[in-house]
């Protein structure tokens, strides 16, 4: 944890990006009085413009917005990233693709003993940051927390919530969780698409192997504890007898699975803990069409020629662009969780009432930064880890206070009148 004597509590790095601008707005409206916030990035003119626009948009906090200092630097320049990290207790970054622009800032934060959080879902990069910097971060008490967006807060904290319930209320290990996106509406920005494209280029073979293992039903059946009697289907398209709906491939399922199982191993949810995730559809035909659409979209974005045509026709947004404010307000998502301990089944639900990729992601990252800045206690775990490992209950408490649903019940929650653990 960075010294309280630092000039700033939080620096938003990448403030001129589509998500970064929304994060600055969120922190201006939701930070405790007196929170010292600076905003930064590469282009001073763009950041000054963002600050001016937000000051006009938010008359109730105009003074605090205008008081946000601007820090300028190149994410590829180690010296400049050290200068940024040395001034603040926490950095919240939205600058992607992180595999290209993220490493120098993470290195600087670890070496300057500054806590860090971001919204990347680039698991190969996150894994590399863990290999390179975890030992020093643990030694110096620094928290480096990636995966603080829609991917992977709902799955990560949802499984953590269920594991805590299994351990404390049932006195049993958590063996398996099956997640299903039962409803979702949201947009996508050009920056997110650029990150996805870069990820495909870096890890195409690895992603293909994971997808094929997913299709064959291999990953969730490995290491299953012998007392886990319920078999969870892992075929790419299958019928869920709990939800009574057909399931299909969900784009974020692979990174959510890896994150939840990583946290489960670190926090010892249970022997051979596994997580599986899919998306609910109305019928079999829709499940098949969704899967074909996903694969077709991936192929179009993978090849530079087809990608350039799509950009030229403005079918998809360019970096810095994103969905409209009106569309974002109509967004939502709901994640149903079916958990298995040694002797029983129980259920969880995580949901949000706004666009998951933007409003919810900004809320998750903003509350993660505030949590690192103001809520740390002996339960926090230093190192390069997912949000559940680093912040756990403290972050769930914050998100529940911001109308994020994290609930547990003995039956699927949509049909259950009895909630075992309400939002606090």
N, C-alpha and C positions, 0 to 999 in steps of 0.2 A: 504493500500500500504506500502510495506516494506521500511525502510529508505534507502536513496541513499548511505549511508556509508557502507552498507553491502559489504563483500568481493567479491561476485559474483552478476552478473545480473540474470543469469539463471543457474540452476542446472538441468541436464537431469538425472532423476532417472530411472534406468533400462537400462543403456547404452549398456549392453551386450546382450539384447534381440534382436530379429530380427528387430522389429520396432524401438527400442531404438538406435541401431547402425545407422539406416537410418536417425533418427532424429538428431543425432550428426553431421552426414555428411551435412544434410540440413542447420543446424544452422552455421556450419563452412563456408558454401558457401554463405549464405544469411543474416547473421547478420551484422549490421553496424560495421564499423571499431572501434576497441576498446571495443567491447562487451566482458564482462568477463564471460566466460562459464566454468563450472566444470561438470564432468561426474561422475556418481556414481552407486553403486549397492552393491551386496553382495560379489562377487568374484573378488578380486583385479587382479588376473592373467588374467582372461577373459577380464576385462576392459582395462588393459594395452595392451593386444593383439589387442583389437579393436582400441585403439588409435594409435598403431604402424601401423596397416593395413591402417587406414584412412590417416595417414601422408604420407604413400607411394603412396596411390591412388590419393591424392589431392596435387600435387606439388605446386600449386599456393597459398595454404593456409597451407603449412606444418608447418610453424612457429606457427601459431595460434592453430593448432591442438595439436602440441607437448606442447604448453603452457597451455592446459586444465588440471587443477588439477583433481586428482582422490579422490573421497570421498567414504569410505567404511562403510556399515552399514547393519543391519538386519531389514527388513521392519516390523517385528513383535516386535522389540525392541523400546519402546517409547523413552528412553533416547537417543539412537542413532539417531532416526528420528528428535528429537529436535535439536541435534547437527548439522544435515544437514540443517534443515529449518532455523536455526538462522544465517547461513552464507550467505544467498542469498535473493534476492528480489522476485524471481519467481522460483517455482519448476514445471517442466514438467515431468510427470510420465507415464511410459509405463509398469509398473509392475502389472500384473494381474495373476490370477483372483483378482480383486479389493476387492471382498467380503472377501477374505482371507488376502490379503497383503496390502490393501489400507488404512485402518482406522487410524493406528498410524501416518502415514505421514500426512493425512488430519488434524488430531487433532494437530499435532506439528505445521503445517503451520498456523492454526487459532491462536494457543496460542502464536506463535512467530511473528504474524502479517506479514506473508509471503504469497504472492499470489500463487495460485496453479491452474494447468490445467492438464487434462488427457484425455485418449481416450476411457474410458470405456463406454459401453452401458448397464451396469448392473443396470437397473433402480431401483430395490428394494434397492440396496446398495446406489445409489445416493439419493433416497428418505430418507433413514436412515441418511445419512450425513446431509441432509437438516434439518431433525428434530432435530438432536443432536447439530449441530454447526451453524446453520443459524443466530440465535439471536446474538451470540457473534461476528460472522463475520461481520454482519451489524454494530454492535456497534463500532467495531474496524477498520472498513474500509477495510476488507480483502475480496478478490475475490477468491472464490473456484468454479472453472468452469470445470465440467466434460462434457462428450458427445462431445469432440472436435475432433472427427474423422469423417470418412464417415458416421457413425452413431453418431451424428445426424446433422452435420453442414449443408448439403444441404437442408434438410427439415426444420430445425429450422431457418436458416438465409433466406431461400427462403420465408417462411411464413412471417417472419419479414419484408422483403423487400416489399412484397405485402401489408402488413398492413400499412406500412409507405406511400405507394402510395395511398391507399384508403383514409387514413386520410388527407394527405396533398394536394393531387391533386383532389380527388373526394369529399372530406369533408363528407365521409360516413364511417361507421364501416365495417370491414371485417368480414363476417359471416362464410364462409366456403372455404376451399381449398382442392381440390382433386389432389393428386400427382400420377404420373405414371412413373416408370422406363421404358423408351422407348428404352434404349440400355445400355448394360453393358458387360464388360470383365474384369475379375480380378481373383487373386488367394487368397489363404488363408494360414495362418501360423499355426504351431502347438500351439503357445501361444493363438491365437484366438480361436482355437478349444477347448483348455483346459478351457478357460473362458466360452465358450458356454456350455460345459459339466457341469461345476460347477453351472452355472446359472440354467440349467435344474434340477439339483439335489436340489437346494435351493427353486426354485419357480415353480416346475412342476404343482402344482394344480392351482396356480394363472395364469400361462401362458395358461393352458388349458381353464380356465374360460374366459380369454380374447379372445382366439382364437374362442371359441364357440360363444361368443357375436359378434365377427367379422363376423362369418359365418351367424349368424341370422340377421345381419344388424342392431344391436341394438345401437352400440356406437355412430355412427355419426348422428343418428336421435334424440338423446336426447337433449333437450334444444335448438332445432333449432328455430331461430328467425322467427316470423310469416311472416316477409316481404321477407324472403329468398324463392323465389318461385320455383327456380330450384331444382329438386330432384336429388341428386347424388346417383347413385347405390352403394350399399355396400355389395352385395352378393359376396361371395368369388370368384366365376368365373362369369364374366359378360362382356357384349359388351359395349365398350366406343364409343359413337356416335360422340364425338369430334375428337378422334384420329383414329376412324374407325379400332380399333384393339381389340381383345379379351384380357381381363385382368384376372390375377390369383393372388394367394397369394404371397406376397413379404416378405421374411424372416425378414426384419428389420421394417416392417410396424407398428408393435405394439409399439416398443420403439420410433419410429419417431412420431407416433400419440400422445403418452403420452407427449413427449418432446415439440412438437409444441403447444399442447393444454395447457400445463403448462405455457409456455411463453406467450401464448395468454391471459391467465387469469391474469398473473402478469402485463403485459403491456397493458391490456385492448384493444385487437384487435377489439372486438365487442361482443355484447351479445350472449352468447351461442356458441362462436366460436368453430368450429370443423375442424379436419383434417383427411383425409382418404388417404390411399396409397395402390397401387397395382403395378403389373408388367405387361407390355405389352408383348403379344406373337403374333406369326404369325397367329394362327388359334385356333379354339376351342380344337382340339385334343392336341395341344402343351400346352395349358393352363391346361388341365386336367392332362397331364403327368407331368408337372412341379409341380403341387400341390401334386400328389402322390409321386413324388421323394422327395420333401421336407419332407413329413410326414415319409417316409421310412427312410430317413437319420437321422431324429430326433430320431426315435425308436432305430436305430442301435447305436447311440451315447449315448442314455440314459442308456442302460444296460451295466454294467461293463464287463460282459462276452463277448458280441459282440464287445464292444469297444476295449478290449485287443486283440481280433483276428485281427481287422482292423489295429491296431498299429503294431502287429507282422508281418503282411503281407505288411506293409509299404504302404498301400493304401492311408493313410493320413499322413501328416507331424507330427513329435513330437514337443513339445515345444522347441523353439530356431531355428527351421527350417521353411522355407518358400519358395515361388516361386522363380524361377531364375530371374536374372537381365534382361535377354532377354524377359522373359514373362511379367515382370512388365512394361517394356517399351511399350508393345503392348496394355496395358489396356486403358479403357475409361469408362465413364458413362454419361448418360443424364437423367435428371429428368424434366418431363413436369408438370407444375402446372396450374390448372384451378381454378380461384378465383371468388367468388361471394360476391358482396357488396349488399346494399339495392336495387340499381336500375340497375346494369349492371354486365356483366361478363368481366373479363380480364384475362390475361395469363402471366405466368412466365416460365423461363427456368433456370435451374442450371446444369452446366456440367463441366466435367474435362477431360483432354486429356491424362491421365495416369491411372495406376492401382488404383482403388478407395480405396482398402483396405490398400495400402501401400504408393505409391507416393502421392496420394491426401491426405490420412490421415496424413502422415508425414508433408505435406505442411500445412494442417489445424492446426495441433498441434504446429508446429514450429512458424507459424504466430500468433497463439493465445498467445504463450509465449512471443514473441516479442511485441505484442500489449499490454499485461499486463505490460511489462517492460518499454516501451517507449511512449505509446500513451495515457495514462490515462488523462481524463479531467472530467468535471462535469457531462457528460452524462454516465459515467460508473456507474454501480450499484453494490455495495458491497453485499456480502451474498453468499449463496450456490445456484447457479442458472445455467441455460443453457447459452450457448455462446451469444445468441441474447439478453438476459436480461443483462448480465454482460458487454458486449462490443459493441453490436449492429453495428452502422454505421462504427465505426472505424475498426472492423474486416472485414466487407464487403469491405471496401476501400482497405485494405491490400490484400485480396484475389483477387480482381479484378486486382490489379497491378501485380499479379502473374499468370495471364491468366486463372483465374477461371471465368466462365461465370455466371453472375447474371443479367438477363435481364427481362424486362416487355414489353408487347405489347398488342394491342387491339384484336389480333387474335392469335391462336396457333402459336408459334414463328417459328416452322419449315416451316410454309406456309405463314409467314407474312413478307413483305418487310419493314414494318415500326416499328422501335423499339422506344418505348416511353422513355426508360431510358437506355443509353448505359453504358458499363463498363467505369469506370473512373480510 
